Amino acid sequence: MAKESVKARQRKREKLVARYADKRAALKAAGDWSALDELPKNSSKVRLKNRCQLTGRPKGYMRYFGLSRVTFRDMALAGKIPGVKKASW
């Protein structure tokens, strides 16, 4: 599990990206690059990292579910994800 400070930093970046999204889009459309430089660096969408919503694990992320592979497997085997079951043939 990731440290709480790492997860908190990620949440802070997500809030900044959401807050400045419209402003960044307008400045990009206008081509005002100097004004874009004035905005906080963490408000850029590129700074976000895909992390598991429950554990904060950065590797093995499954975008469709928003979980890491480890968390996904535990939840799927416990029947907590609707429509997902272990394959057998």
Helices and strands as residue ranges (DSSP letters): H 4-30, H 33-38, G 41-43, G 45-47, E 61-62, E 67-68, H 69-77
